[in-house]
Amino acid sequence: MAAALASSALVTGSAHAVSGETAADGTYAFTAKLDIERDGGKRSCSGALVDKQWVLSAARCFAADPGKDFRIDEGAPKGKATVTVGRTDLSGAAGSVRGIVELVPYAGRDLVMARLAQPVTGVSPVAVGTTPVATGEQLKVAGFGRSKAEWVPDKLHAAPFTVDTVQDKAIGITGKDAAVCQGDTGGPALRDSGGGIELVAVNSTSWQGGCLGTDPAESRTAAVDVRVDDLAAWVQGVRYRPVFAAAPWGKATHLASGYFTGGSAGGTRHMDMIVRWNDAEVTLYQGSDDKDPRHPFSAEYQLAKAPAPGKTSIWQHVEQITGASFGGGSDGLVVRWDDGELTQYTHLDAQGFHGEKQLAKARNTVWKHAQQITAGRYSANQQRDDLLVTWDDGRATLHPDLDTNGVADKAQKLLVNKNTTWSHATQISAGEFTGKRTADLLVRWSDGEATLYPGVDAAGFHGEINIRPKKSPWLNATVVNAGAFVANERPHDVIVRWANGKLGLYPAVDATGTHDEVTIVG
């Protein structure tokens, strides 16, 4: 890799490896050896397995000039790169060797997640710490780099280091009888937490005092490590990406959004999404903290299993679902069933459905004629608890303050009388696209047209805005759902599940149109 630091500003140079004691056989087996070929040369680094298919390391390991710049592009590495993990003695045959097929750098830090071609078995990934590193804390730093006496050691080395300084993105550490040497770049800095080991930083730059090949006059053993103790959510989001993409999205029949697992408008965590599948399974997808529209979700929870053969599930009888907020905790869900029953789940979270309330009885003669439902902020009450309904005779009605009023006739507001147009409203979703006092309604019509109705309230609709023409590709929009999935300011992003099973996201839809689609699952 690059030469040792040559100035008093540690962050201006580049450095690499741990010239400490040989680690006991099998200790820190999650520590990885990276072998990288690029631009006709070869280099080695270290890293840490944080998931069966992901290694966390330093981005500079993959950079064109590691000594000058750690910035790299997301995607496949520029050349061949492999990882050996679970083999603390490289002369043996334990562990696994995997190719690296994707790099995901963290902007502004010398940090990268590297996806392996196949998952690793037999090695437990290291947990990522969430408690901030403190000055004076003792860490154990590990790596496969150069030692005091060996140019290319076969065995993993590890040594204690003391945290000298803590900054927003990095920590300064010093080894008493050890240094971070060439080849240890990307290696883990570890905390012993109640008998468990967790990763809090990765090696980035060092003075390399005492490392073989360094100027004998260089005695400094200080180094700079990049913090990861504040990036557990990012690590989780990256490792989850291929899991989300692998779901059978062509079988998603219903989508609903809300803050079910935490977060709120203006916060860092985006809206979650509930998916009901055609086998009656129900999944909750947790919104991410990442503003990258390609990756709006970071985890998933199964809320209802698909029924076993010969068994049944209540979720087989869903006609429509919509997310709603009733206050006092996490958001909830409204479900219309195929027998006309209407149910409110006041709160919903990763553990399931809570506060069930029957809004309309089963086998009633009214709600079987409802076609579409969506809940939004259509009244003075700032909760998203006003239910807008379209009916098979073309009517559209508003049921404000659902938690207080239910769907009683006395509270119902007629928005559109019987007609031959609104029965063609194939998909509807509440959102806040135009900045009005109340929410808007997005309608996808049966001919592929899409329309916004701005500022809907009890007085009705107040104009319409065409955002997709007739016979547009939205003819193939099988499921449409609005939410706050990107900037988390307000629910003005639209997710579409297409007839071909792809999943697309339109960020920041407004009165001027849907703008460019971002493919989430291709």
Legacy VTK file of the C-alpha trace (Angstrom):
# vtk DataFile Version 3.0
C-alpha trace
ASCII
DATASET POLYDATA
POINTS 522 float
0.000 0.000 0.000
1.164 3.584 0.452
4.068 4.893 2.478
3.825 5.828 6.141
2.542 9.213 7.240
5.136 11.880 6.705
3.729 14.871 8.576
2.376 15.733 11.988
-1.163 15.706 10.590
-2.053 12.044 10.834
-5.009 12.281 8.486
-2.963 13.556 5.564
-1.115 10.359 4.734
-1.766 6.676 4.492
-0.746 3.686 6.597
-1.471 0.111 7.277
-1.111 -3.208 9.689
-0.784 -4.479 13.341
2.681 -5.492 14.508
1.385 -6.949 17.754
1.256 -10.485 19.102
0.024 -13.408 17.028
-3.643 -13.984 17.813
-4.566 -17.303 19.392
-5.696 -19.825 16.786
-9.343 -19.168 15.895
-9.539 -15.908 17.873
-11.209 -13.077 15.963
-12.042 -15.518 13.172
-14.298 -12.850 11.638
-11.153 -10.870 10.695
-10.678 -11.078 6.941
-7.639 -10.974 4.647
-8.323 -9.038 1.427
-6.254 -9.669 -1.708
-6.816 -7.082 -4.410
-5.517 -6.808 -7.962
-5.804 -3.458 -9.691
-4.025 -1.616 -12.494
-1.471 -4.394 -12.885
-0.502 -4.455 -9.209
-1.403 -6.435 -6.116
-2.183 -5.242 -2.611
-3.455 -6.706 0.629
-5.714 -5.333 3.337
-7.704 -6.555 6.312
-11.385 -6.349 7.162
-14.154 -7.746 9.342
-17.057 -10.024 8.485
-20.216 -8.172 9.632
-22.696 -10.409 7.813
-22.522 -13.823 6.181
-22.087 -12.064 2.841
-20.531 -8.687 3.724
-17.081 -7.547 4.894
-16.421 -4.073 6.294
-13.035 -2.577 5.401
-11.286 0.644 4.371
-12.337 2.159 1.052
-8.740 3.144 0.219
-7.926 -0.546 -0.219
-9.807 -0.379 -3.524
-8.806 3.151 -4.592
-6.645 3.968 -7.609
-4.094 5.725 -5.384
-4.646 4.636 -1.753
-2.073 7.083 -0.436
-3.875 10.130 -1.797
-7.604 9.469 -1.899
-9.952 6.870 -0.446
-12.950 7.780 -2.621
-14.227 4.957 -4.818
-17.321 4.286 -6.918
-20.131 2.037 -5.824
-20.347 -1.186 -7.804
-17.985 -3.965 -8.796
-14.305 -3.553 -7.800
-11.852 -2.379 -10.482
-10.118 -5.721 -10.839
-10.091 -9.060 -9.064
-10.622 -9.030 -5.303
-10.971 -11.934 -2.891
-11.565 -12.362 0.837
-10.222 -15.103 3.097
-12.147 -15.334 6.362
-12.275 -17.864 9.180
-8.595 -18.709 8.629
-6.484 -16.964 11.262
-3.506 -19.043 10.100
-3.314 -18.503 6.351
-1.086 -21.549 5.887
-4.026 -23.783 6.854
-7.211 -24.701 5.027
-9.884 -23.539 7.476
-12.487 -20.934 6.649
-13.595 -19.724 3.250
-12.285 -17.829 0.238
-14.849 -15.666 -1.551
-14.736 -13.231 -4.435
-15.898 -9.656 -3.934
-18.668 -8.681 -6.340
-19.888 -5.313 -5.051
-18.506 -2.323 -3.146
-20.673 0.132 -1.204
-18.576 3.020 0.167
-19.738 5.381 2.889
-19.529 8.947 1.602
-16.987 11.064 3.444
-15.252 8.251 5.334
-12.546 5.748 4.486
-15.049 2.930 4.774
-16.586 0.331 2.456
-18.914 -2.633 2.634
-17.797 -5.421 0.289
-20.369 -8.001 -0.802
-19.112 -11.547 -1.261
-20.118 -13.758 -4.170
-21.468 -16.398 -1.764
-22.290 -16.343 1.952
-19.666 -17.531 4.424
-20.519 -20.496 6.653
-18.989 -21.565 9.923
-17.904 -18.068 10.997
-19.940 -15.783 13.240
-19.937 -12.164 12.014
-18.831 -9.521 14.499
-21.484 -7.179 15.878
-21.213 -3.462 15.128
-21.081 -1.366 18.295
-23.600 1.393 18.977
-22.076 2.990 22.103
-19.763 5.923 21.242
-16.042 5.387 21.642
-14.560 7.338 24.556
-11.153 8.876 25.146
-8.987 6.536 27.233
-10.902 3.436 26.149
-8.874 0.296 25.491
-9.443 -1.416 22.136
-8.000 -4.512 20.514
-6.845 -3.941 16.931
-6.395 -6.872 14.552
-5.032 -7.413 11.070
-3.050 -9.572 8.671
-0.467 -6.906 7.870
3.279 -6.694 8.198
4.773 -7.320 11.649
8.064 -6.233 13.243
9.875 -9.229 11.808
7.744 -10.601 8.931
7.099 -9.025 5.546
3.994 -11.119 4.760
2.842 -12.931 7.924
0.677 -16.020 7.666
-1.016 -15.430 10.996
-3.444 -12.847 12.297
-1.945 -10.363 14.746
-3.801 -8.440 17.450
-2.714 -5.876 20.034
-4.204 -3.426 22.551
-4.475 0.253 21.660
-5.605 3.263 23.685
-8.048 5.841 22.327
-6.348 9.246 22.488
-8.839 11.443 20.638
-12.417 11.147 19.417
-13.743 13.149 16.473
-16.982 13.002 14.512
-15.678 10.550 11.910
-12.461 9.134 13.332
-10.514 8.256 16.453
-6.831 8.588 17.241
-5.280 5.507 18.836
-1.825 4.552 20.099
-0.310 1.138 20.663
2.043 0.680 23.605
4.076 -2.162 22.122
2.430 -2.409 18.701
1.671 -0.391 15.588
-0.751 -0.500 12.716
1.391 -1.583 9.749
1.150 -2.019 6.014
-1.535 -4.604 5.171
-3.716 -3.952 8.233
-5.664 -1.168 6.572
-9.365 -1.927 7.027
-8.729 -4.236 9.968
-11.080 -4.040 12.959
-10.719 -2.059 16.172
-12.668 -4.074 18.731
-14.298 -3.448 22.081
-14.819 -6.108 24.741
-18.383 -5.439 25.832
-19.588 -7.575 28.718
-17.887 -10.678 27.427
-18.894 -9.996 23.824
-16.813 -8.444 21.064
-18.051 -5.561 18.939
-16.557 -3.562 16.109
-16.210 0.177 16.707
-13.690 1.356 14.066
-11.469 0.229 11.186
-7.805 0.992 10.531
-7.142 3.815 8.094
-3.760 5.575 8.518
-0.703 5.152 10.764
2.862 6.214 11.494
3.915 2.529 11.363
6.610 2.901 14.004
8.409 -0.433 14.465
6.882 -2.062 11.383
9.306 -3.999 9.182
10.528 -1.786 6.359
9.812 1.491 8.156
12.595 3.944 8.907
14.187 2.654 12.141
14.120 6.222 13.474
10.320 6.258 13.312
9.070 5.392 16.799
5.530 6.712 16.670
2.815 4.043 16.984
-0.197 6.349 16.690
-2.865 5.693 14.051
-6.186 7.035 12.843
-9.147 4.677 12.660
-12.484 5.430 11.009
-15.450 5.249 13.361
-18.278 2.790 12.746
-19.849 2.971 16.228
-22.343 5.515 14.824
-23.024 3.624 11.588
-24.804 0.465 12.743
-27.989 1.509 10.909
-26.035 2.079 7.679
-24.311 -1.305 7.973
-27.665 -2.982 8.567
-29.213 -1.204 5.605
-26.421 -2.214 3.226
-26.394 -5.845 4.315
-30.173 -5.970 3.855
-30.176 -4.767 0.234
-29.954 -8.152 -1.537
-32.533 -9.623 0.853
-35.078 -6.958 -0.097
-34.369 -7.368 -3.804
-34.818 -11.147 -3.594
-38.438 -10.940 -2.383
-41.055 -12.111 -4.936
-42.391 -8.644 -5.697
-44.597 -9.884 -8.511
-46.724 -11.491 -5.788
-47.246 -8.305 -3.744
-50.969 -7.546 -3.870
-51.331 -4.671 -1.361
-49.025 -1.947 -0.009
-49.552 0.439 2.906
-47.202 2.981 4.500
-46.756 4.504 7.947
-44.409 4.988 10.887
-44.814 1.550 12.428
-41.302 0.884 13.788
-40.351 4.403 14.864
-39.586 7.709 13.225
-41.790 10.624 12.285
-41.984 13.350 9.657
-38.783 15.379 9.723
-36.826 12.646 11.513
-34.075 10.467 10.118
-35.946 7.177 9.758
-38.288 7.040 6.791
-41.748 5.535 6.584
-42.174 1.795 6.783
-44.228 -0.260 4.344
-46.583 -3.184 4.869
-46.920 -5.748 2.099
-49.617 -8.351 1.789
-48.623 -11.166 -0.587
-50.850 -13.390 -2.704
-50.286 -16.334 -0.346
-51.705 -14.239 2.560
-48.322 -13.609 4.204
-47.942 -10.090 5.613
-44.518 -8.425 5.880
-43.453 -5.166 7.528
-40.501 -3.405 5.860
-38.672 -0.965 8.102
-37.772 2.394 6.585
-34.077 3.203 6.404
-32.127 6.267 7.531
-30.462 6.444 4.127
-31.658 9.151 1.721
-30.614 7.067 -1.280
-33.952 6.468 -3.072
-32.659 3.133 -4.407
-32.655 1.679 -0.897
-35.632 2.946 1.135
-35.859 -0.051 3.515
-33.378 -1.625 5.922
-35.066 -4.594 7.646
-38.187 -6.742 7.559
-40.529 -8.462 10.003
-43.091 -11.157 9.314
-46.459 -10.106 10.743
-48.524 -13.012 9.425
-47.384 -16.324 7.972
-48.797 -17.887 4.853
-51.215 -20.632 5.907
-50.007 -24.211 5.777
-51.578 -26.518 3.168
-55.156 -27.265 4.161
-55.230 -24.345 6.606
-56.652 -20.849 6.235
-55.658 -17.344 7.284
-57.738 -14.236 7.846
-55.315 -12.414 5.538
-56.595 -14.430 2.601
-59.734 -12.271 2.758
-58.163 -8.836 2.308
-59.688 -6.471 -0.252
-57.852 -3.234 0.660
-55.421 -1.954 3.288
-54.262 1.553 4.135
-51.887 2.968 6.711
-53.286 5.537 9.145
-52.164 7.473 12.211
-54.395 7.679 15.274
-51.913 9.212 17.742
-50.534 7.862 20.980
-47.835 5.633 19.512
-46.992 3.871 16.282
-49.202 4.226 13.229
-51.978 1.771 12.474
-53.781 0.016 9.650
-57.300 -0.073 8.240
-58.399 -3.242 6.444
-61.474 -3.879 4.295
-62.279 -7.582 4.077
-64.056 -9.438 1.277
-67.254 -9.879 3.338
-67.598 -6.130 3.869
-66.133 -6.015 7.370
-63.944 -3.005 8.099
-61.266 -3.267 10.801
-59.000 -0.682 12.431
-55.715 -1.750 13.999
-54.896 1.338 16.046
-51.204 0.529 16.361
-48.868 -1.754 14.467
-45.213 -2.587 15.082
-42.657 -5.345 14.532
-44.478 -7.515 17.090
-47.816 -7.390 15.272
-51.220 -5.719 15.320
-52.624 -3.908 18.356
-55.837 -2.146 19.364
-58.194 -3.965 17.002
-61.490 -2.149 16.481
-64.372 -3.235 14.258
-65.601 -0.299 12.185
-68.164 -2.205 10.121
-69.576 -5.640 10.871
-68.941 -8.709 8.749
-71.407 -9.529 5.974
-72.918 -6.048 5.961
-74.751 -4.754 2.903
-72.864 -1.466 2.592
-69.111 -1.929 2.636
-69.041 -4.778 0.128
-69.720 -2.019 -2.405
-66.599 -0.062 -1.507
-63.908 -0.284 -4.164
-60.851 1.582 -2.850
-59.857 3.081 0.514
-57.032 5.360 1.634
-56.403 7.245 4.868
-54.914 10.733 4.929
-54.906 14.122 6.622
-58.127 15.495 5.129
-59.532 17.420 8.123
-58.401 19.901 10.787
-57.183 16.964 12.852
-53.506 16.642 11.949
-53.549 12.846 12.188
-53.699 10.784 9.009
-56.992 9.284 10.230
-59.515 10.482 7.642
-60.718 7.647 5.403
-61.481 8.413 1.765
-63.547 5.750 -0.028
-64.576 5.193 -3.643
-67.683 3.081 -4.344
-68.841 0.870 -7.190
-71.575 3.373 -8.138
-69.021 6.149 -8.667
-69.478 7.932 -5.344
-66.539 9.149 -3.258
-66.976 9.726 0.470
-64.873 11.029 3.331
-65.040 9.636 6.875
-63.145 12.136 9.073
-61.506 11.373 12.414
-61.960 7.654 12.033
-60.809 6.758 15.531
-63.451 9.056 17.075
-66.325 8.842 14.607
-65.839 5.461 12.995
-67.756 5.226 9.721
-71.094 6.409 11.089
-73.381 7.969 8.493
-73.713 11.178 10.497
-70.003 11.919 10.152
-69.734 10.892 6.493
-69.106 13.600 3.877
-70.163 13.074 0.254
-67.362 14.255 -2.033
-68.693 13.016 -5.377
-72.214 11.843 -6.159
-73.061 8.785 -8.242
-71.412 8.901 -11.684
-69.853 6.716 -14.349
-66.297 8.018 -13.938
-65.067 7.223 -10.441
-65.758 3.520 -10.721
-62.650 3.567 -12.973
-60.411 4.715 -10.099
-58.265 1.572 -10.026
-55.731 2.704 -7.403
-55.954 5.559 -4.901
-53.440 6.789 -2.335
-53.308 9.746 0.033
-50.243 11.957 -0.079
-49.054 15.535 0.369
-47.775 16.501 -3.060
-48.893 20.105 -3.522
-48.315 21.785 -0.153
-51.982 22.474 0.573
-53.492 22.759 4.051
-54.893 19.245 3.773
-53.695 16.135 1.972
-54.028 15.369 -1.718
-55.451 12.302 -3.435
-53.537 10.378 -6.089
-55.705 8.376 -8.495
-54.513 5.885 -11.074
-57.334 5.333 -13.554
-58.111 2.183 -15.504
-56.859 3.775 -18.757
-53.396 4.519 -17.349
-54.037 8.171 -16.555
-52.903 9.459 -13.145
-54.422 12.502 -11.453
-53.767 14.539 -8.322
-56.647 16.139 -6.426
-55.017 18.860 -4.283
-56.141 19.809 -0.795
-59.082 17.452 -0.434
-61.323 18.217 2.545
-64.915 17.808 3.723
-66.048 20.317 1.109
-64.879 18.029 -1.685
-62.309 18.166 -4.471
-60.704 21.467 -5.455
-59.474 21.008 -8.980
-57.398 18.268 -10.550
-53.886 17.961 -11.940
-52.979 15.437 -14.606
-49.557 13.916 -13.919
-49.702 10.922 -16.291
-51.643 10.859 -19.578
-54.123 8.265 -20.747
-52.555 5.059 -22.053
-49.336 5.846 -20.194
-47.118 3.043 -18.846
-49.126 3.397 -15.643
-51.584 1.022 -17.285
-49.216 -1.581 -15.864
-49.088 -0.081 -12.365
-50.577 -2.976 -10.411
-50.195 -1.479 -6.914
-49.595 2.204 -6.079
-48.680 3.565 -2.639
-47.576 7.005 -1.411
-45.321 7.631 1.577
-42.241 9.446 2.914
-39.521 7.089 1.676
-36.654 9.429 0.724
-36.348 12.866 2.353
-38.888 12.072 5.092
-40.416 15.548 4.926
-43.936 14.482 4.002
-45.594 11.559 2.178
-44.919 12.684 -1.396
-42.934 9.733 -2.749
-44.796 7.075 -4.732
-43.915 3.383 -4.932
-45.303 1.354 -7.832
-45.383 -2.412 -8.136
-45.502 -3.081 -11.853
-47.268 -5.947 -13.579
-43.887 -7.481 -14.485
-42.898 -7.722 -10.810
-40.511 -4.770 -10.788
-40.653 -2.164 -8.040
-40.164 1.520 -8.794
-40.034 4.697 -6.717
-40.942 8.224 -7.801
-39.338 10.640 -5.301
-40.935 14.022 -4.575
-43.985 13.800 -6.829
-45.605 17.231 -7.177
-47.989 19.248 -9.327
-45.513 19.219 -12.217
-45.490 15.446 -12.498
-43.985 12.189 -11.323
-40.450 13.025 -12.565
-37.896 10.244 -12.979
-38.506 6.734 -11.717
-35.868 5.062 -9.545
-35.801 1.286 -9.910
-35.771 -0.359 -6.482
-36.140 -3.934 -7.707
-35.457 -4.613 -11.368
LINES 1 523
522 0 1 2 3 4 5 6 7 8 9 10 11 12 13 14 15 16 17 18 19 20 21 22 23 24 25 26 27 28 29 30 31 32 33 34 35 36 37 38 39 40 41 42 43 44 45 46 47 48 49 50 51 52 53 54 55 56 57 58 59 60 61 62 63 64 65 66 67 68 69 70 71 72 73 74 75 76 77 78 79 80 81 82 83 84 85 86 87 88 89 90 91 92 93 94 95 96 97 98 99 100 101 102 103 104 105 106 107 108 109 110 111 112 113 114 115 116 117 118 119 120 121 122 123 124 125 126 127 128 129 130 131 132 133 134 135 136 137 138 139 140 141 142 143 144 145 146 147 148 149 150 151 152 153 154 155 156 157 158 159 160 161 162 163 164 165 166 167 168 169 170 171 172 173 174 175 176 177 178 179 180 181 182 183 184 185 186 187 188 189 190 191 192 193 194 195 196 197 198 199 200 201 202 203 204 205 206 207 208 209 210 211 212 213 214 215 216 217 218 219 220 221 222 223 224 225 226 227 228 229 230 231 232 233 234 235 236 237 238 239 240 241 242 243 244 245 246 247 248 249 250 251 252 253 254 255 256 257 258 259 260 261 262 263 264 265 266 267 268 269 270 271 272 273 274 275 276 277 278 279 280 281 282 283 284 285 286 287 288 289 290 291 292 293 294 295 296 297 298 299 300 301 302 303 304 305 306 307 308 309 310 311 312 313 314 315 316 317 318 319 320 321 322 323 324 325 326 327 328 329 330 331 332 333 334 335 336 337 338 339 340 341 342 343 344 345 346 347 348 349 350 351 352 353 354 355 356 357 358 359 360 361 362 363 364 365 366 367 368 369 370 371 372 373 374 375 376 377 378 379 380 381 382 383 384 385 386 387 388 389 390 391 392 393 394 395 396 397 398 399 400 401 402 403 404 405 406 407 408 409 410 411 412 413 414 415 416 417 418 419 420 421 422 423 424 425 426 427 428 429 430 431 432 433 434 435 436 437 438 439 440 441 442 443 444 445 446 447 448 449 450 451 452 453 454 455 456 457 458 459 460 461 462 463 464 465 466 467 468 469 470 471 472 473 474 475 476 477 478 479 480 481 482 483 484 485 486 487 488 489 490 491 492 493 494 495 496 497 498 499 500 501 502 503 504 505 506 507 508 509 510 511 512 513 514 515 516 517 518 519 520 521
